[in-house]
């Protein structure tokens, strides 16, 4: 029922004996009216229609009455009683129950209406909330013990509305934070204090004047819940539109704590509770948008999204440390800054030939999509971990693993639906002749198996690889990898392994300006095959990454694989595409790297991104090859193809498809390559920028004529970028190529920031 201003005026006169004018104002669930009497006094009239009972309205009035005589009474609306002395007026109008409340008017401006809220406001807000919660510590009302979707204790119900968020990136971020609430907050809820709380100190429920709080209004979301939730809600809205939102949250928390001390365990989850409130806000807005165009439902939506993007860049440990210290607790960080003790223990129990990245090692303790957090509160944009293809701790992948691990994990000697389902998913993306899957635990193991299969199928042992290639760390994979066997401690080239020329268009024999470079590089393979034929030796296989990784982040010359594959097949060998670092949409234009060359391999090897960090890999072959390999010797892998791995792989594939990560790689990768090429025009140290999608290499040199590698300069640059919050590494035969292969959630904003910082770091080099 919509009530007119004239009708409200009549009701107020009849039941409150007040001669007023009435002006309708905005409201969420209530119909609100601003009243003016002839003496210049103002009141707020709130009307609810059709409620099944008035218990909760009574609770709101009781809490205001309870606070009216306390030190915070001046910032709480006073209850105006009707002529019968009642705080709540109930009337029946056209068969519908109306509930009327009249409250005093509080002066001031909503924080949300201030263009630039001053920091002092949040000192005042923290202190006021602390005082209010202190006064409410003993308040009890049965109606406050209720279910409300806006109680953060129920925030996981927001998952039901995730489907209404159409933007894939935003939906994933919200899902990530809800997962973190489940993992970090839910286990400690039993240790948190409970109380009746206001629960909605948002920027339109707090009034200020001269940087002081003059009013906290609207107890419509009041509930008995965890005390720290009240602080979290206030912090959330205080952080809106702030360049450094954590600074503002710390101010509010400090002032609150001075009035009503918070416990350390409450502060430990505050970061996640702030994120939870934002998740609740944006999922509700998305749901409401699907039903209504009421602007009141979306009043904070844009600011909530902006803050979520800011929040995910804040290391949760940094937030906890700031909250602890402002309240007088100890630091959340370790004191062993150089990790001397940890490194000593590592050297004692871990092989010394497992190296650690960076001069000052990082101890990474958490991952969040394209971000990594260390134990000192720093946040890094991960620009190199292509293993976490769908992003660190992607909620869909994590939950798929959790569900299956809680149900069953065993070997593949039993029937299991997900093994078949995943085999279908993988092969559906490949050429039709590639139909049979063998699952393993790593790319090394998969390459090992691929060579074993090719040797059995062809009856030959010799394999052709590319110079500087890397195919893994098993014994066979090491034999395939010049990067290893020609390097320090390497065993040297085996007689049955043959190196083809690295098809490098920047510093190789044939370069960018040679339109026939692909064919010319293929001639080195032809030469090897001819040489073997003269000795009466055939070949088992040619194996090649479809973009060269360790070889220098090099896209293959146009037509190269088409020429090579034909040569190999004519010689009776099999063509193996190593997609371990390349596949699953990373190159943007195509789903698989070999598609860029318009070829169809006989065997495809998959790894790294296939499980998003979970140990999973695969070999996919033709039916003909699989039939021949079924020679009586069983192929069995204890963990390869286990149910957890299969559900993980299925989840990763669904994320790639549903979140359109291939398109993300294309758009972001093209932008990144364009901007890096712009840098090359300004910085002579950049000799070449190359890649496809989010598989990018930047070759650094000292001189554009001699192409002498910029070493050790590149190592200094990597360290400086790390100090600025960007993790990259080096690669290439001369160790002078910046390797940039981030998780696929790496976005345009990340690319802009990365290029901007790299621009600054490169200034002064050559």
N, C-alpha and C positions, 0 to 999 in steps of 0.2 A: 504494500500500500504506500503510495507516494503522498505525503502530506504537504499542504500548501502553507505558505508563510502566514496567511490570514488565519487559518485554522489553528496553527500553533499559538498565535497571539491570543486567540480566544481561550485556548486551553490553559495558558499560563495565567491569564487573568482569572479564570474560574477556579483553578486548583492552587494557585500560589498568590493570588491577590496582588499580582504585579501588572502594572500598565506598561506594556513594552511594545517596541517594534521588533519584528523578526526578519532575519536575513539568512537564507539557507547557505551553508558552507559545505565544503567537500567532506566526504566520509567514506570509510571502507565498508563496515558492516552497519554502522549507525547512520541515522539521518540526523545531521547536526545543524543547529541554528544559532546564530549570534543574536543575542537579545540586548536591547538598549532601553533603559527606563528614562523617565523625564528628569531624573536627578543626575544623569550622566554616567550611571553605573552600567556595567556590562556583565552579561552572564552567558554561559553556554548551555543550551538545551540539547539533550541527546535522546533520541526516540528510537526504540526497537519495536518492530512489529512481528507478531506471529511466533514468538519464541515459545517453546513448549513449557518452559518454566523460568522463573526469575532468580534462581539460586545464584547463578554466576554474576548477575547484575548486583545482587545484594553483596556478594563478595567484593566487588570493585568499590562499592560505596563504603563497606566496612574497612577496607584497607586505607582509604582516604581519611576516614574518621579516625582510624588508629594513628595515622601519621600527623594529624592536624595539630596535636599538642606537643609534638617533638621538635628538636632543632631543625628538622627539614620541613616543618609544616608550612613555611612561607613559600616553598616552591611546589607545593601540592595543592591542587584545586580543593576548595572548601565545598562541602555539600550544602545545598540550599534546600530547606525542608518545605513541604507543602503546608497548606493551612491546617491539615490534620496532624502535623508534626512528623510526617513520614518522609523518609529520604527517597522512596520510590513510589511513583504514582502509577497506578494500574487502572486502565479504563477499557471498556469493550466498545469497539467502533465497527459497525457493520459486520458483526460476528467475528471480528479479529481483535485479539488482545494487543493493546498498546502499552509499552512501558516507558515512562518519562522520568528523566533525571535532569535536574538543574544544578549546575556547578558554577562556582565563581570563575571569573575571567582572569587569566594571568597575562600580564604584559610581557612583551619581548618579541624577538624575531626568531623564527625557526633557524637552526643551524643550516639546514638545507637551502635556505634562501640567501645565505651569505655567500658572496662571491669568493672571498678568501677568509675562511674562518681562522682566527688568530690562535696560536698555540695555547695561550692562557685560558681559552675557553675549555680546553680539555683537561687542564689542571682542575678547573672548577667542577667540571662534570665528574671526573673521577672522585673527587672529594665528596660531592653531593650524593653520588650513588653509594659510596662507601658508608656515608652517614645513614642513608635510607635503608640499606641492607642491614646495617647494625640494629636499627630500630625495628626492623621486621623479623629479627631473629626468633622472636617468640610468637609471632603472629600465626594463628591457625584459623582456617575457614574450610569447611568440608568441600565447598565448590572449587577450591583451588587444587584439590587432588583430582585432576581431570586429565583426559587426553586432549592434546591440541597438536596439530601438525607442526606448529611453530615452536614447539618444545624441542630443543636440539637433541634431547634424548631419543627423539623419534626421527632424526634426520635421515636415517638409512631408508625410510619409506620414500624419500625423494627419488630413489632409483626408478620408481614407477613412472616418473615424468621425464626421465632422460630422453626418451624417444621423441619428445616434443622439441628438443634442441636440434635444429636442423644442421647447424654448422658442425662438421666432424671434429675439428680441432677443439672447439669449445666443449662439446659433449664428452670427449675423451678426458679433458682436463677436470671437468666436474666429477666424472666417474673415478678418476684417479684420487681426488681428494676424499670422496666418499669411501673408497677403499682404505685410505689412510686413517679415516675416522674409525673404521671397523677394526683395523689392526692396532692402532695406537691409543685410542680413547676407550673403546668398549672394555678392554681388559682391566682398566683401572677405575671404572665407574664406581665400584663398590667402596673405593677409598675416598671418594669426593663427598664434601658436605652437601646436604640438601636443605632447601629453604623455600619459602614463598617468595618469588621474584617478579619484578615488573616485566622483564623478558622482552622489552621492545623500546629501549632507549635509542631509537633511530633518530636520524637528523631532522625529522619532522615531528618528533615527539619531545624534543628538547628546545626550550626557549631560552634566549640569552639577551643580555643588554650590558653594554660596556664590558664585554668579555667575561661576564659572570652569568652563571645559570640562574634564570629567574623562574623557570617552570619545567617540571617533568609531567607530561600529560598522558592520558589514555592508558588505562590499566586493562584494556581489552584482551591482551595476550598474557595476563598474569597467570602463573601456574606454580605449583610446587615442583621444583626441579633442582638441578645441581647449581649451587651458588655461583660457580665460576661461569656458568652460561650467561648470567646477567652481565658480567664483565665482558665476555666475548661479544655479545650483541652490541654493547656500547662501543667497544673497540672497533668493531667492523665498520660502523657508520662514521666514527671519528676519523678513520683512515681514508675515507673517500676524498678524492681530489688532492691528495697529499703527494708531494714529490718523494718524500721518504716516509711512507706510512708507518714503518716500525717505530720511528722516533715518536710519533704522536701516540701510538698505542702504549709505549713505555711511559710517557707522561701520564696518561690516564691511569694506568695500572699503579704507578708509584703513588699518585694522589689517593687512589682508592685504598691502597695498602696502608697508608698512614692513618686512615680513618677506621679501617676494618681489615686487619691483617689477613692476607691470603697465604695459603699453605703452598709449599714447594711442589707437591704433587698436583695441585690445581694449576699452577703456572706451567708445569711441564706439558700440559695438553692444550694450553690456550691458543697456540698457533693453529692447531688442527680444528679447534672449536670456531675460530674466526673463519677459517676456510669452510667449515660446515654451514655456518650461517649464510655465507655467500652462495654456497651450493643450493641451500633451501630457497633462497631468494630467486636465483636465476631459473631453477627448475619450475618453481611456481609461476614465474612470469611467462615461461615458455608454455606451460599448460594453459594458463589464462589466455594467452594470445591465441591459442587454438580455439578458444570458445567466445572471446569477447574483445572489444576494442576499448574497454574502460581504461582511460589513461592512468587512473590512480593505481592500477595493478602494475604499471611499468615505470613508476616514478623513479625508482632507483636502479633500474635494470642496467643501463649503460655504465653507471659508476661501479656497479657490482662486478661486471665483466672486467672493467679496467683494473679493479683491485685484485681480482683473481689472477690476472696476468702479471701483476706486480708480486703477488704473494708467492707464486710458484718459483720466482727468482730469488726468494729469500730462503736461505738455509734454515730449516726448522731448528737446528741446534743453535744457530745465531739468535733466533727469536727467543728460545728458551734461556739462553745466557743473558740476554738483555733483561728479560723479565725477572730472572733470578737476582741479578745484581741490583736492579732498581729497588728490589724488596729486601735487600740485605742478605741474600743467600750466596753461596759460593758459585764459582764459574761452572758452566756446563762443559767447558773444554778440558782436554787433557793438558797436563803441565809439561809433558815430555815433548817439547817443541821439535827437537831434531830426531825423535823416535830412536834414540840410541839403544834403549832397552829392547824395543821391538825388532830393530835391525839385528841386534846381537842374537836374539832368539831365532830369528829367521835364518841367519847364517849357520846356526847350530843344527836346525832341523830340515832346512830346505836347500836343495842343490844350488851352489853358487852360480851356476850358469843360467839360472833364471833371473834375468836382469830386471831392474826397477826403472821406471820412466822418470825423467827429470832429475836435475841436480839436487833439488830439495824434494824428496819423495812426497807423494800425496797419500793420505789415508782416506779413501773414499768410503763413506759410511751409508749413504743413501743415494738412490736414483729416482728421478722424477721426469719421465718422458725423455726430453732432450737435455735435461739438466742433471748434473751430478753435484753432490754435497760432500764436503770433507769434514773431518772431525774438528776443524778449527773455525767453522762457521762460514767458510767460503762457498760460493756457488760458481759452478763452471758450466759453460755451454759445451756439451760434448760434440766435437766436430770430427771425431775419428772412429768411434766405436760402432762400426757397421754391423757388429754381431747383434746389437740390440736394435734390430731392424725396425720394429714397430714402436720402439721407445722403451726406456727403462721402466720396469714395473707397470707395463701397460695393464690396466685393470682387467680387460677381457682375457688376456693371456694368463695373468696371475690367477684369476678366479677359475678358469678352466682347469689349470693345473691343480688347484686346491680341491676342486670338486672330485676330480678323478683320483687323486692321491688318497682322498678320504674314503673312496669306494673300493678301488682295486689297483694294484700294480703287480704285474707278473710277466713272465716271458711269453713268447709268441707261439708256444706249442698248444695253446688253447685258442679256440675261436674267439674273436673279438671284433665287434662291428666297426670300431673306429679305425682299425688297421685297414679295412677295405675302404671305408669312407675317405680316409686321407689319401690312399693310393689313387682313388678316383679323382680327388681334387687336384693332386699334383699332375697326373697325366692329362687332365683336361686342359691344362695350360700349355702342353707340349705338342709337338707335331704328332699326328695320329699314329705313326709307326712306333713311337716310344710309349710302350704300354705296361711294362713290367718293372716293379720297384723292389729294391733291396734296401732295407733300412739299417743304418749304422749309427755310431755315436759321435763321429767327428768327420770333418772334411778329410783329414789325413787318412782315416780308416776307409772312407769312401773312395778316395783316389787309389788306395792300395787295392781295394776290391775291384775297381774298374780295370786296373792293369792285369790283375789275376784273370778276370773274365776275358779280356782281350787276348791274353796269351793262350788261354785254353781254346778260344774260338778259332784263332788263326793258326795255332800250332807254332807260332813264332815267339821269340823273346825280346827282340830289339824294339826300342821305343824312341821316338823322336820328340824332343822337348825344345823349348825356346831358351836361348841363353838368358841368364839372370832369373829364370822362372823359379817359383816356389809353389810346391804342391802339398806340403805337410811335413810331419815329423815322425811318421812311422819309418821303418827301415826302407821299405820300397819307395815311399813318398820322398824320403831324403835322397834316394838314388835318382829320382826324377827332377831334383831341384838344384840347379847350378848355384842358386843363391846360397845353398847350404854346402854342397860338396866342393865348390870352388872357394868357399869362405874359410875363415879361421877355424881350425880343428876339423875341416872337412876331409873326407876319405878320398876325394878325387873322383874323377869321372870313371864309371864302370864301362867296360868294353861294349856292352849291349845298350848303352845310353848314348844318344847322338844329339848334339846341340844344333838347332837352327838359328839363323841370325835374328836378333831382337829387332822387330820391325818398328824402329823408333824414327818417326818422321821429323823429330827436332834435331837430334845429333847423330843419327844413323847414316848409313851409306846413301840412302835415298830419302829425300826430304819433302816438306809440304808442297814445294813448287813442282814436284814430279807427279804428274797425273797417273803414271804407270807404276808408282812406287809399290803398290800391293802386289802386282805381278812380279816385280823385280825381287822383292823380299821372298816371295814364294819360290823363286829359283834356288835359293839356298836349301830348301827342303828337297827340291827335285834333285839337286846335286848329291845330297845325302842318300836319297833313295837309289840313285844310279850307282853310287859307290858301293852300296850294300849289294845291289843286284850283281855287280861284277864279281863279288866274292861268293855269290850264290846264296846270299842271306836275304830273307824277306823281313818285313816289319810287322810287329803286333799292333802298334797304335801310334798315332800322333796325338799328344795331349797338350792343350793350350787353354789358358784363361781367355775368355772372350773379350775382356779388356785386361791389360796386363797390370797387376797390382804391384808386387815387389819390384817388378821390372821397370817401374817408373810411372805408374798410373797412366798408362798409354792406351788410348783407343786404337784398335787395329786399322791399318790403311784400308781404304775401300777395295773390296774385291779380294782381299788377302785370303780369307778362309775358303772362299769358293774355289780359288786356284789350288790351295793346299789340300783341301778335302778331296778334290778330284785326283790329285797326284797320289795321295795315300791310298784311296780306294782302288785305283788302277794297280797299285803294288800289292793289293790284298790285305791292307791294314785297316784298322778301325779308327774312326775319328771321335775323340773324346773331348767334350766341352766341359771345362772346369768352371762352373758357375758359383763356386763357393763364396767368393766375395762380390760377385757381379749381379746375381740373379734377383728374382722376386720384385721386379719393377724398379730397381735402383737406377737403371740407366734412363728411365723416363719415357723415352720414345717407344720402347718395347718392354715386354715383361722379362725376357731373357736376353742376355748379351749377344748370343749367337744369332738372334733374329736381326740384329743390326747389320749382319753380314749376309743375310738372306741365304742361310745354309741350314741343313738339318743334320745334327750329329748322329752317330750310332749309339753313343753312350753319353749321358749327362750326369755330372756329379754335382750334388747340392750339399751345402753345409752352412755354417755361421748363421745367416738370417733365418734359416728354416725353422729354428726353434726359439728365436729371440733371446739367445743366451743359454737356453736349456740344451744339454748335449744331444743333438739330433742331426743326422745327415742322411743322405740317400744316394743311391745309384739307380738310374732309370735306363733301361735298355729296350731293344726291340724284342718282339716275340721270338724271332728267329734266334737271336743271341741267347735269350733266356732258355729256350728249348735245348740248345746245344750245351749250355752250362749245367743243365740238370743231368749230369753224367753219372749219377750214383753216389757221388760224394756230397753229403748234405751240407748246405750252407745254413748255419745256425749262429745267431748272435744273441747272447743272453739278454742284453738290454735294447738292442736295436728293434724298433717297432713295438716297444712295450706300451701299454695303454696310456700311461701318463704322457709319454712322448708323443703319441698319436693325437691325443686331445690337445696338447700344446701346439703341435703343428697345424691342426685344424683351426684353432683359435687365431694363430698368426695369419693364416691364409684368409680367414674371414675379415680380420682387421684390414689387411692389405686391400681387399676387395671393397668392403663396406665403407672404409674411410678414404678410398680413392688415393692411396699412397703413391701409386705410380704417377698419377697426375700431379701430386704434390712434388714428387721428385723432378718431374719435367719442368714445372713452373718455377720452383725455387732454384733448381739446378741451373736453368737457363739464366735466371736473374743473377745468380752468384757468378757464373762464368763471365757474363757480360761485365759485371762490376770489377771482377779480377782482371779482365783484359783492359779495362780503363786504368787500373793501377799500373799495369805493365807499361802504359804510355808515359807514366810519371816517374816510375822507378826502374832504373836500368838494371837493378839487381834481378828483376824478374825477366827471365829469358823466354819462358813459354808458359802458357796457361792452356790446359787441355782437360778433356773429360766429357762425360755424358751424364746428364741428370745429376745425381748426388754422388758421383764417382769422379772426383776432381783432383788434378795434380797441378802444382805450381812449381816450376823448376827455377831455382835460384842460381845465378852465375855471377862471376866477378867481371867478366868481359864478354860483350856480345860478339866479338870477332873470334876469340879463342874458345869461347864457351867453357872456360875453366870453372869448375863447380865452386859455389860460394860456401865452402866449408873452412873454418868452423862457424862462419856467420849464420848459417841456417840454424845451428843449434842454439845460438844466442837468441835468434828470433822466436824459436819455439818456446824457449824459457820465458821470454818477455810476454808472449801471447798467453802463456799459462798464468803469469802474474796478473794479467788483465782479465782472466776468467774464461779463456778459450783453450780447449785441449786439442792439440793437433800433434802430428808426429812426422818423421822423415822417412823417406823411402827412395828407391832407385839404386841402380848399380853404383852410383857415385855418392849416394846418401845425401843428395842435394835437392830432393823433391819434397815439397810440403804435401802430405797426404791428407786429403779432406774427404772423409766418408762418414758423415754424421748419421744418427738415427733418422728415419724417414719423416719424423715429426718436426725436424728442423724447418723453420719457417722463414718467410721474407724478412721479418723483423730481426731474427737471428743473423741472417745473411748481411743485412745492412750494418748491424753492430760489428760483426766479424770483420767486414771489409774496412769499416771506418777505423777500427783499432789496428788492423794490419797496415793500413795506410800510414798511421802515426809511427808504428814500430819501424817501418821500412825507411822512413825519412832519415837521411844521413848516410845510408848505405849506397855507395857508388853513384 
